[in-house]
Amino acid sequence: MRVIDAWVNAAMPRTPAAWQVDVAENVFKRSVDSIFRTFSAEELIDQMDEAEVQLAVLTLQADRPSKAILGYAEKHPARFAYSVLVDPSRGMKAVRQLEALARSHDVKLARVIPCLHDAAPNDRMYYPLYAKCIELGLPISVNTGIPGPALPARHQDPIHLDDVCLFFSELKVIMANGADPWWDVAIRLMKRFDNLYLMTSAFAPHYLPPSLLQYMNARGGHKVMFATDFPFLTMSRCASEARALGLHELALSNYLHANAERVLFSRADSSTSPTAGS
């Protein structure tokens, strides 16, 4: 069964911040050397092939996109696309950087991580970014759930997205990194808003709660998408655990690829969509 990994980090900082070291060593139990480096396109493709991942969405920094990583999709357009991580505190400069990347490269979504900015996603500083995403037709992922490192957790309660989804009803919002311990709030919000989704990045599928699996097997089959946050979690581990969740065939297919294909790639021309040529 095909897989789209909706969050892959190909270029990790060689000098990580203290919180990044903390999350690598103490949350994911990985060595710093194995995480904080740049992975070549060939290394990624080997990892993808082992896990039967057809396409990976690589993360770029809005203010300093890696020229090397930008070449991956040019060389392997059927295997890679991009997301752009934006710092909303930088105002319109960050918004313009996102727009420039989206207009020149195969960008599929924007990202924000509220715990890094000490501001919930309903803060006014995010609103120019949300408006630009609607204009560009880009979904945006917003990290939810208590973060692994020692960063402010209160800003990542998914209830803050109630304001966002009410005001920006056209915006496709994806709760990223799960929603622990607020899973039931996240599920209730997805039932409330047509354009609200969830991505299980940075959350090993084995540990997904029964309430979410029940939702995925029932009315929420079109709402939840697979992602790893590689290299913190490996593609092979996450794909293997996902297939062992006990989801029925349609729910598993939706989770592993169809939901990401519809939500992230619906803007793409059929000649560049991940199903082209299959």
C-alpha positions as CSV (number, residue, x, y, z in Angstrom):
1,M,0.0,0.0,0.0
2,R,1.4,3.4,-1.0
3,V,2.6,5.9,1.7
4,I,3.1,9.6,1.7
5,D,5.2,10.9,4.6
6,A,4.0,14.4,5.2
7,W,6.8,15.6,7.4
8,V,10.4,14.8,6.7
9,N,13.4,16.9,7.8
10,A,16.3,16.5,5.4
11,A,18.5,19.3,6.6
12,M,19.0,19.4,10.4
13,P,21.1,22.1,12.0
14,R,24.7,21.0,12.6
15,T,24.7,23.1,15.8
16,P,21.3,22.3,17.3
17,A,19.5,24.4,20.0
18,A,19.4,23.0,23.5
19,W,15.7,22.1,23.2
20,Q,16.5,20.1,20.0
21,V,19.2,18.1,21.7
22,D,16.8,17.5,24.6
23,V,14.1,16.2,22.4
24,A,16.5,14.0,20.4
25,E,18.2,12.4,23.4
26,N,15.5,12.3,26.0
27,V,12.2,12.0,24.0
28,F,13.2,9.9,21.0
29,K,16.3,8.3,22.5
30,R,18.5,9.1,19.5
31,S,22.1,10.2,19.3
32,V,22.8,13.7,18.3
33,D,25.1,12.6,15.5
34,S,22.4,10.5,13.9
35,I,19.9,13.3,13.9
36,F,21.7,16.6,13.3
37,R,23.1,16.4,9.8
38,T,21.9,16.8,6.2
39,F,20.5,13.6,4.5
40,S,21.2,13.3,0.8
41,A,18.4,12.6,-1.6
42,E,19.8,9.1,-2.2
43,E,19.8,8.4,1.6
44,L,16.2,9.5,1.8
45,I,15.1,7.5,-1.1
46,D,16.7,4.4,0.4
47,Q,14.8,5.0,3.6
48,M,11.6,5.6,1.6
49,D,12.0,2.5,-0.5
50,E,12.6,0.4,2.6
51,A,9.3,1.7,4.2
52,E,7.4,1.8,0.8
53,V,7.1,5.6,1.1
54,Q,6.3,6.9,-2.3
55,L,6.6,10.6,-1.6
56,A,8.1,12.7,1.1
57,V,7.3,16.3,2.0
58,L,10.6,18.0,3.0
59,T,10.7,20.9,5.4
60,L,12.3,24.2,4.4
61,Q,13.0,27.2,6.6
62,A,11.3,30.3,5.2
63,D,14.2,32.6,6.0
64,R,17.0,30.3,5.0
65,P,15.9,27.5,2.7
66,S,18.6,25.0,2.0
67,K,19.8,25.3,-1.6
68,A,20.8,21.7,-1.5
69,I,17.4,20.5,-0.4
70,L,15.7,22.7,-3.0
71,G,17.5,20.6,-5.6
72,Y,16.0,17.3,-4.4
73,A,12.6,17.8,-5.9
74,E,14.1,19.1,-9.1
75,K,16.1,16.0,-9.5
76,H,13.4,13.6,-8.2
77,P,10.0,15.3,-8.7
78,A,8.1,12.1,-8.2
79,R,9.6,11.5,-4.8
80,F,9.8,14.9,-3.1
81,A,7.8,18.1,-2.4
82,Y,8.2,20.8,0.2
83,S,6.7,22.5,3.2
84,V,7.8,25.8,4.6
85,L,8.3,26.5,8.3
86,V,7.4,30.1,9.0
87,D,8.2,32.3,12.1
88,P,5.1,34.4,12.3
89,S,6.8,36.8,14.7
90,R,8.8,38.2,11.8
91,G,5.6,39.6,10.3
92,M,5.3,40.4,6.6
93,K,8.9,39.6,5.8
94,A,8.2,36.0,6.7
95,V,4.9,36.0,4.7
96,R,6.7,37.3,1.6
97,Q,9.4,34.7,2.0
98,L,6.8,32.0,2.1
99,E,5.1,33.4,-1.0
100,A,8.4,33.6,-2.9
101,L,9.1,29.9,-2.2
102,A,5.6,28.8,-3.0
103,R,5.6,30.6,-6.4
104,S,9.0,29.2,-7.4
105,H,9.1,25.6,-5.9
106,D,6.7,22.7,-5.3
107,V,5.5,23.8,-1.9
108,K,2.5,21.9,-0.5
109,L,1.9,23.5,2.9
110,A,3.2,26.1,5.4
111,R,4.0,25.2,9.0
112,V,4.1,27.0,12.4
113,I,5.2,25.7,15.8
114,P,3.5,27.8,18.5
115,C,5.6,26.6,21.4
116,L,8.6,28.2,19.7
117,H,7.0,31.6,19.6
118,D,5.3,31.8,23.1
119,A,2.0,32.6,21.4
120,A,-1.1,30.5,20.7
121,P,-2.2,30.1,17.0
122,N,-5.1,32.5,17.6
123,D,-2.7,35.4,18.3
124,R,-3.0,38.2,15.8
125,M,0.6,37.8,14.7
126,Y,-0.4,34.6,12.8
127,Y,-3.3,36.2,10.9
128,P,-1.3,37.7,7.9
129,L,0.2,34.2,7.4
130,Y,-3.3,32.6,7.4
131,A,-4.6,35.1,4.9
132,K,-1.6,34.5,2.6
133,C,-2.1,30.7,2.8
134,I,-5.7,31.1,1.7
135,E,-4.5,33.4,-1.2
136,L,-1.9,30.8,-2.2
137,G,-4.2,27.8,-1.7
138,L,-1.8,26.3,0.8
139,P,-2.9,24.3,3.9
140,I,-1.0,25.1,7.1
141,S,0.1,22.7,9.8
142,V,0.0,23.9,13.4
143,N,1.8,21.9,16.1
144,T,-0.6,20.8,18.8
145,G,-0.2,18.7,22.0
146,I,2.3,19.1,24.8
147,P,5.8,19.3,23.2
148,G,8.5,16.9,24.1
149,P,11.2,19.5,25.0
150,A,10.8,22.0,27.8
151,L,8.9,24.6,25.8
152,P,5.6,26.3,26.7
153,A,2.8,23.8,26.2
154,R,-0.3,25.9,26.8
155,H,-0.1,27.5,23.4
156,Q,-0.5,24.1,21.7
157,D,-3.9,23.2,23.2
158,P,-6.0,22.5,20.0
159,I,-8.9,24.5,21.4
160,H,-7.0,27.7,20.3
161,L,-7.7,26.6,16.7
162,D,-11.5,27.0,17.3
163,D,-11.0,30.8,16.8
164,V,-8.8,30.3,13.7
165,C,-11.2,27.9,12.0
166,L,-14.2,30.1,12.7
167,F,-12.6,33.2,11.3
168,F,-10.6,31.6,8.5
169,S,-13.2,29.1,7.3
170,E,-11.5,28.6,3.9
171,L,-8.2,27.8,5.5
172,K,-7.1,24.1,5.6
173,V,-5.5,23.6,9.0
174,I,-3.7,20.5,10.0
175,M,-2.9,19.7,13.7
176,A,0.6,18.4,13.6
177,N,2.5,16.1,16.0
178,G,-0.7,14.6,17.3
179,A,-2.6,16.3,20.1
180,D,-1.6,14.6,23.3
181,P,-3.2,14.8,25.9
182,W,-6.0,16.7,24.2
183,W,-7.0,14.0,21.7
184,D,-10.7,14.2,22.4
185,V,-10.7,17.9,22.0
186,A,-8.9,17.5,18.6
187,I,-11.4,14.9,17.5
188,R,-14.4,17.1,18.5
189,L,-12.9,20.0,16.6
190,M,-12.4,17.9,13.5
191,K,-16.1,16.9,13.7
192,R,-17.0,20.6,14.0
193,F,-14.8,22.0,11.1
194,D,-14.7,20.6,7.6
195,N,-11.3,22.1,6.9
196,L,-9.5,20.9,10.1
197,Y,-7.3,17.8,10.0
198,L,-4.7,16.0,12.0
199,M,-1.2,14.7,11.2
200,T,0.5,12.1,13.4
201,S,4.1,13.4,12.9
202,A,6.5,12.8,15.7
203,F,4.1,10.3,17.2
204,A,4.8,6.6,16.8
205,P,1.6,5.0,15.5
206,H,1.8,2.2,18.1
207,Y,1.0,4.9,20.8
208,L,-2.0,6.5,19.1
209,P,-5.0,6.4,21.5
210,P,-7.9,4.1,20.9
211,S,-10.3,7.1,20.6
212,L,-8.4,8.3,17.5
213,L,-8.3,4.9,15.9
214,Q,-12.0,4.5,16.5
215,Y,-12.6,7.9,14.8
216,M,-10.3,6.9,11.9
217,N,-12.2,3.7,11.4
218,A,-15.5,5.5,11.4
219,R,-16.6,9.1,10.4
220,G,-13.0,10.4,10.6
221,G,-11.5,8.3,8.0
222,H,-10.8,11.3,5.8
223,K,-9.3,13.4,8.5
224,V,-6.0,11.9,9.7
225,M,-2.7,11.7,7.8
226,F,0.5,9.8,8.2
227,A,3.9,11.5,8.9
228,T,7.1,10.7,10.7
229,D,9.1,13.8,11.6
230,F,12.1,11.9,10.2
231,P,14.8,11.5,11.4
232,F,13.4,11.7,14.9
233,L,11.3,8.7,14.0
234,T,12.3,6.3,11.2
235,M,10.0,5.8,8.2
236,S,10.3,2.0,8.4
237,R,9.2,1.9,12.1
238,C,6.2,4.2,11.6
239,A,5.0,2.6,8.4
240,S,5.3,-0.9,10.0
241,E,3.4,0.2,13.1
242,A,0.7,2.0,11.0
243,R,0.0,-1.2,9.1
244,A,-0.4,-3.1,12.4
245,L,-3.0,-0.7,13.9
246,G,-5.9,-2.8,13.0
247,L,-7.6,-0.2,10.8
248,H,-9.9,-1.5,8.1
249,E,-8.5,-1.3,4.6
250,L,-10.1,1.9,3.5
251,A,-9.2,3.7,6.7
252,L,-5.6,2.5,6.4
253,S,-5.4,3.6,2.8
254,N,-6.8,7.0,3.7
255,Y,-4.3,7.4,6.6
256,L,-1.2,6.3,4.7
257,H,-1.7,8.3,1.5
258,A,-5.2,9.3,0.3
259,N,-5.8,12.0,2.9
260,A,-2.4,13.7,2.3
261,E,-2.9,13.3,-1.4
262,R,-6.3,15.1,-1.3
263,V,-5.4,17.8,1.2
264,L,-1.8,18.6,0.2
265,F,-1.8,17.8,-3.5
266,S,-5.2,18.8,-4.7
267,R,-3.8,22.1,-6.1
268,A,-1.3,20.1,-8.3
269,D,-1.8,19.5,-11.9
270,S,-2.5,15.8,-12.7
271,S,0.8,15.6,-14.5
272,T,2.7,16.3,-11.2
273,S,0.4,14.6,-8.7
274,P,1.7,11.6,-6.8
275,T,-0.6,9.3,-8.7
276,A,0.6,10.3,-12.1
277,G,2.2,7.5,-14.0
278,S,1.2,4.9,-11.5
